[in-house]
């Protein structure tokens, strides 16, 4: 989970005009998917899911003051994902090296046993990675982003590259939907909604905002957070102690939200920081513009 609260990373802009497509390139499923606005909802689902691994979430809670800098950290996370997806190879490698360096310096303590452990333990990094990729894929497909099963497998396989950036051995990372499902089945006994998960749950329901923004939080953020939470797998609802919402209703909510967000012109959405897509199009030309219909090419 620590990757979701990382410090600053490079922005991927290449001042030399190099046409390097980066680690994924316009021909990848990743390139097309990560330009979709439902990635923000998927990121919130990932946070809810990642918080259910006690050792992983402890690494966040004991090494960051996310309540006081939540929005800044969220933007830095978006910057990392944007850099590794749309930046040059050099920028992506530099971002990964920075994350690995930060993680090497951080430890957490198990309050029950007193054990100290590094937040860069492979099993913790693997949980963060799998929860993240599963959330991106699940939310986008369920909200109407069309992917065949083969394309979904291709997306998971592509992200072995991203796993390497944060310090994982790509050969030990799930490469398709079957391997990802087997991983979650294996790790399920280790999951629990401990105190730290409850803190994350509470924070995502009511993140601190300026008093003038409280109505907007109630009107917009809470609805998005509830939708992201509702899209969690049944075992996550059981761990959080809440009933599983009707799947059909959740799917309808995701479809309506996806359709609404996708009606906002892409150029307008991409003007928001950190602007990695516009930088990539400037570097590679307008033909590199991400779009769902390009996935099957």
C-alpha positions as CSV (number, residue, x, y, z in Angstrom):
1,X,0.0,0.0,0.0
2,X,2.9,2.3,0.5
3,X,3.1,2.9,-3.2
4,X,-0.2,4.7,-3.0
5,X,1.3,7.3,-0.6
6,X,4.6,7.9,-2.1
7,X,6.6,11.0,-2.3
8,X,7.2,13.1,-5.5
9,X,8.2,11.5,-8.8
10,X,9.4,12.8,-12.1
11,X,6.7,14.1,-14.5
12,X,7.8,12.2,-17.6
13,X,8.3,15.2,-19.8
14,X,11.2,14.8,-22.2
15,X,12.7,18.2,-23.1
16,X,14.9,16.6,-25.8
17,X,12.0,15.7,-28.0
18,X,12.8,11.9,-27.8
19,X,10.0,9.8,-29.2
20,X,10.6,7.0,-26.7
21,X,7.2,5.4,-26.1
22,X,8.1,4.4,-22.6
23,X,7.6,1.1,-20.9
24,X,4.2,0.3,-22.3
25,X,3.7,2.4,-25.5
26,X,0.5,3.3,-27.4
27,X,0.0,-0.3,-28.5
28,X,-0.5,-1.6,-25.0
29,X,-3.8,-2.2,-23.2
30,X,-2.3,-0.2,-20.3
31,X,-1.9,2.9,-22.4
32,X,-5.5,2.9,-23.4
33,X,-7.0,1.9,-20.0
34,X,-5.1,4.4,-17.9
35,X,-6.5,7.3,-19.8
36,X,-10.0,6.5,-18.6
37,X,-11.6,8.7,-15.8
38,X,-12.8,5.7,-13.9
39,X,-9.2,5.1,-12.8
40,X,-9.9,7.5,-10.0
41,X,-12.7,5.3,-8.7
42,X,-10.6,2.2,-9.2
43,X,-7.8,3.8,-7.1
44,X,-10.2,4.3,-4.2
45,X,-11.3,0.7,-4.4
46,X,-7.6,-0.3,-4.3
47,X,-7.1,1.6,-1.1
48,X,-10.1,-0.1,0.6
49,X,-8.7,-3.5,-0.6
50,X,-5.1,-2.9,0.3
51,X,-6.0,-1.8,3.8
52,X,-7.2,-5.4,4.6
53,X,-3.6,-6.7,4.7
54,X,-2.5,-5.8,8.3
55,X,1.2,-5.8,7.7
56,X,0.9,-3.8,4.5
57,X,-1.4,-1.1,5.9
58,X,0.7,-0.9,9.0
59,X,3.6,0.2,6.9
60,X,1.5,3.2,5.7
61,X,0.1,4.2,9.0
62,X,3.4,4.1,10.8
63,X,5.4,5.9,8.2
64,X,3.1,8.7,6.9
65,X,0.8,11.4,8.1
66,X,-1.7,10.8,5.4
67,X,-4.6,12.5,7.2
68,X,-2.8,15.8,7.0
69,X,-1.4,15.4,3.4
70,X,-3.9,13.0,1.8
71,X,-4.6,15.0,-1.3
72,X,-1.0,15.8,-1.9
73,X,-0.1,12.1,-1.6
74,X,-2.9,11.1,-3.8
75,X,-1.7,13.4,-6.5
76,X,1.8,12.1,-6.1
77,X,0.4,8.6,-6.6
78,X,-1.3,9.7,-9.8
79,X,1.9,11.3,-10.9
80,X,3.7,7.9,-10.4
81,X,1.1,6.0,-12.3
82,X,1.2,8.6,-15.1
83,X,4.9,8.6,-15.3
84,X,5.3,4.9,-15.5
85,X,2.5,4.6,-18.1
86,X,3.0,7.6,-20.3
87,X,6.5,8.9,-19.5
88,X,9.8,8.0,-21.2
89,X,11.6,4.8,-20.2
90,X,14.2,6.9,-18.4
91,X,11.5,8.8,-16.4
92,X,9.7,5.6,-15.5
93,X,12.9,3.9,-14.3
94,X,13.8,7.0,-12.3
95,X,10.4,7.0,-10.7
96,X,10.7,3.3,-9.8
97,X,14.2,3.8,-8.4
98,X,12.9,6.6,-6.2
99,X,10.1,4.5,-4.8
100,X,12.5,1.5,-4.1
101,X,14.9,3.9,-2.3
102,X,12.1,5.2,-0.1
103,X,10.7,1.8,0.7
104,X,14.2,0.5,1.7
105,X,14.4,3.1,4.4
106,X,11.0,2.3,6.0
107,X,10.0,-0.2,8.6
108,X,6.9,-1.0,10.6
109,X,6.3,-2.7,13.9
110,X,3.8,-5.5,14.7
111,X,2.1,-4.3,17.9
112,X,1.3,-7.8,19.0
113,X,4.7,-9.4,18.6
114,X,7.1,-6.4,18.6
115,X,8.5,-7.6,15.3
116,X,10.1,-4.9,13.0
117,X,9.9,-5.5,9.3
118,X,10.7,-3.7,6.1
119,X,7.8,-2.3,4.1
120,X,9.6,-3.5,1.0
121,X,9.1,-7.2,1.9
122,X,8.2,-9.0,-1.4
123,X,4.9,-10.4,-0.1
124,X,3.8,-6.9,0.9
125,X,4.8,-5.3,-2.4
126,X,3.0,-8.2,-4.2
127,X,-0.2,-7.6,-2.2
128,X,-0.2,-3.9,-3.1
129,X,0.5,-4.6,-6.7
130,X,-2.2,-7.3,-7.1
131,X,-4.9,-5.3,-5.2
132,X,-4.1,-2.3,-7.4
133,X,-4.2,-4.1,-10.8
134,X,-7.3,-6.0,-9.8
135,X,-9.1,-2.8,-8.9
136,X,-8.1,-1.0,-12.1
137,X,-9.2,-4.0,-14.2
138,X,-12.4,-4.7,-12.2
139,X,-13.7,-1.1,-12.1
140,X,-13.0,-0.3,-15.7
141,X,-14.5,-3.5,-17.2
142,X,-17.6,-3.3,-14.9
143,X,-18.2,0.3,-15.7
144,X,-18.3,-0.3,-19.5
145,X,-14.7,-0.2,-20.7
146,X,-14.8,-3.0,-23.2
147,X,-12.1,-5.6,-22.8
148,X,-12.1,-9.2,-23.9
149,X,-10.8,-11.8,-21.5
150,X,-7.6,-12.1,-23.6
151,X,-7.1,-8.4,-23.4
152,X,-7.6,-8.4,-19.6
153,X,-5.0,-11.1,-19.4
154,X,-2.7,-9.0,-21.5
155,X,-3.2,-6.1,-19.2
156,X,-2.2,-8.1,-16.1
157,X,0.8,-9.5,-17.9
158,X,1.9,-6.0,-19.0
159,X,2.1,-5.0,-15.4
160,X,4.8,-7.4,-14.5
161,X,6.9,-4.4,-15.8
162,X,5.4,-2.1,-13.3
163,X,6.0,-4.7,-10.6
164,X,9.7,-4.8,-11.4
165,X,9.8,-1.0,-10.9
166,X,8.8,-1.3,-7.3
167,X,11.2,-4.1,-6.5
168,X,9.4,-7.3,-7.4
169,X,10.6,-10.3,-9.4
170,X,8.4,-10.2,-12.5
171,X,8.4,-14.0,-12.7
172,X,6.7,-14.2,-9.3
173,X,3.9,-11.8,-10.2
174,X,0.6,-13.1,-11.7
175,X,0.5,-12.9,-15.5
176,X,-3.2,-13.4,-16.2
177,X,-6.6,-13.6,-14.6
178,X,-6.3,-17.2,-13.5
179,X,-3.0,-16.6,-11.7
180,X,-4.4,-13.4,-10.1
181,X,-7.4,-15.2,-8.8
182,X,-5.2,-18.0,-7.4
183,X,-3.1,-15.4,-5.6
184,X,-6.1,-13.8,-3.9
185,X,-7.3,-17.3,-2.9
186,X,-3.9,-18.0,-1.4
187,X,-3.6,-14.7,0.5
188,X,-7.1,-14.6,1.9
189,X,-6.3,-16.2,5.3
190,X,-3.8,-13.4,6.0
191,X,-6.4,-10.6,5.5
192,X,-8.3,-8.8,8.3
193,X,-10.0,-5.5,9.0
194,X,-7.8,-4.4,11.9
195,X,-7.6,-1.0,13.5
196,X,-5.6,0.5,10.7
197,X,-8.1,-0.7,8.1
198,X,-10.8,0.9,10.1
199,X,-8.9,4.1,10.1
200,X,-8.5,4.0,6.3
201,X,-12.2,3.2,6.0
202,X,-13.2,6.1,8.2
203,X,-10.8,8.5,6.3
204,X,-12.1,7.5,2.9
205,X,-15.7,8.1,4.1
206,X,-14.9,11.5,5.5
207,X,-11.6,12.9,4.3
208,X,-10.6,16.3,5.8
209,X,-11.5,19.2,3.6
210,X,-11.8,23.0,3.9
211,X,-15.1,23.8,5.7
212,X,-16.4,25.4,2.5
213,X,-16.0,22.1,0.7
214,X,-17.9,20.0,3.2
215,X,-21.1,20.1,1.1
216,X,-19.2,19.0,-2.0
217,X,-17.7,16.1,0.0
218,X,-21.1,15.0,1.1
219,X,-22.5,15.3,-2.4
220,X,-19.7,14.0,-4.6
221,X,-16.8,12.4,-2.8
222,X,-19.0,10.2,-0.5
223,X,-20.9,8.9,-3.4
224,X,-17.8,8.0,-5.3
225,X,-16.2,6.4,-2.2
226,X,-19.3,4.4,-1.5
227,X,-19.4,3.2,-5.1
228,X,-15.7,2.2,-5.0
229,X,-16.4,0.3,-1.7
230,X,-19.5,-1.4,-3.0
231,X,-17.4,-2.8,-5.9
232,X,-15.1,-4.7,-3.5
233,X,-15.2,-8.6,-3.6
234,X,-17.6,-10.3,-1.2
235,X,-14.8,-11.4,1.2
236,X,-13.8,-7.8,1.6
237,X,-17.3,-6.8,2.6
238,X,-17.4,-9.7,5.1
239,X,-14.1,-8.6,6.6
240,X,-15.3,-5.0,7.0
241,X,-18.5,-6.4,8.6
242,X,-21.0,-5.1,6.2
243,X,-23.5,-6.9,3.9
244,X,-22.6,-7.4,0.3
245,X,-24.6,-4.9,-1.9
246,X,-26.7,-6.3,-4.8
247,X,-24.2,-6.8,-7.6
248,X,-26.7,-5.6,-10.3
249,X,-27.2,-2.3,-8.5
250,X,-23.4,-1.8,-8.1
251,X,-22.9,-2.5,-11.8
252,X,-25.6,0.0,-12.7
253,X,-23.9,2.6,-10.5
254,X,-20.5,2.0,-12.1
255,X,-22.0,2.1,-15.6
256,X,-23.8,5.4,-14.9
257,X,-20.7,6.9,-13.4
258,X,-18.5,5.7,-16.2
259,X,-20.8,7.0,-18.8
260,X,-21.1,10.4,-17.1
261,X,-17.4,10.9,-16.6
262,X,-16.6,9.8,-20.2
263,X,-18.9,12.4,-21.5
264,X,-16.5,15.1,-20.2
265,X,-14.2,15.8,-23.2
266,X,-10.9,14.0,-22.8
267,X,-8.8,17.1,-23.6
268,X,-10.5,18.9,-20.7
269,X,-9.9,16.0,-18.3
270,X,-6.3,15.7,-19.4
271,X,-5.7,19.3,-18.6
272,X,-5.8,18.5,-14.9
273,X,-2.5,17.7,-13.2
274,X,-0.2,15.9,-13.7
275,X,-0.9,16.1,-17.5
276,X,1.1,13.0,-18.5
277,X,-1.2,12.1,-21.4
278,X,-0.8,15.5,-23.0
279,X,3.0,15.3,-22.5
280,X,3.1,11.9,-24.2
281,X,1.0,13.1,-27.1
282,X,3.3,16.1,-27.5
283,X,6.3,13.7,-27.6
284,X,4.8,11.0,-29.8
285,X,2.2,12.8,-31.9
286,X,-1.6,13.0,-31.8
287,X,-1.8,9.3,-33.0
288,X,-0.7,8.2,-29.5
289,X,-4.0,9.6,-28.0
290,X,-5.4,6.8,-25.7
291,X,-8.9,5.7,-26.5
292,X,-10.9,2.5,-25.7
293,X,-11.5,1.6,-29.3
294,X,-7.8,1.2,-29.9
295,X,-7.4,-1.7,-27.5
296,X,-8.3,-4.3,-30.1
297,X,-5.9,-3.1,-32.7
